């Protein structure tokens, strides 16, 4: 019995380890320090018809602490999907990160007023109609030279306050999910796209985005698209952002559309500072890009290793559970008293010769 109890304890510990793995995927990390306040910045114009706005947010890394992920216009995974932003929630003395997701409706995002149509309740920056996305220009900023499917609705509810608190819970926003938000949370969700994840990883490697360095005022507040141009809080091109320099060089090499401060197509007759870069500076940019690629490969390898470890733990837990069930069945069978088997009745022997033959008369 002692051995069985010990094995049960081991099994429970393994199950807890597996459950923690799933919890980290759904809820994210927990931090003992509150995230910084949300910075105020100008939203850049939407550069491509069909892109949706992802507001900026504070993310966290054990190595760097909090860092700002710039707001950016991104492509949805499929038509009809809307973006629910991530948020921080305070529970039990810790701040937990709830990742964002795509879905048919906008769910609960902590009541945080991110701007750009995300007032803390739902989304009022646009809607899908007939397979096309329509932009409410009363709330969001678009480049009218490429985006024409717009409308104006100035009657939307705006819950903007002077508070720039970036978390939900005690000491922050005390909003609770509404019934429609709870329904949206139970719908089919799609995780952030590869471009969105790459955008966050780029911010995590830029020291100018770290709260410990910028003291709540990141160099890059927003971007017109992933690997596009960075903008500061006034809406001007943020040439001081390190990954902004890299993305500008990449876009120029790929002959992408360039935008000036107003996010209108810029004239090629006015080269930017990045285009005047000296050859040795361009070599540094290339070297930095190679370093980023190496870091991405390491991140991918770590993710594969973590996934393999999770599968191994899950298989071990299943094997242990099957072993325990089989052992319990065997011990239960041995504990039951054996049933009395009926003994065969002896057959009556005939009188006379024991061998059963006839006696010979002499």
Buried (B, 14 or more C-beta within 10 A) or exposed (E): EEEEEEBEEEBEEBBEBBEEBEEEEEBBEBBEEBBBEBBEBBBBBBBBBBBBBBBBBBBBEEEBBBBBBBBBBBBBBEEEBBBBBBBBBBEEEEBBBBBBBBBEBBBBBBBBBBBBBBBBBBBBBBBBEEEEBBBBBBBBBBBEEBBEBBEEEEEBEBEEEEEEBBBBBEEBBEBEBBEBBEEBBEEEBBEBBEBBEBBBBBBBBBEBBBBEBBEBBBBBBBBBBBBBBBBBBEBEBBBEBBBBBBBBBBBBEEEBBBBEEEBBEBEEEEEBEBEEBEEEEEEEBEEBEEEBEEEBEEEEEEEEEEEEEBEEBBEBBEEBEEEBEEEEEEEEEEEEEEEEEEEEEEEEEEEEEEEEEEEEEE
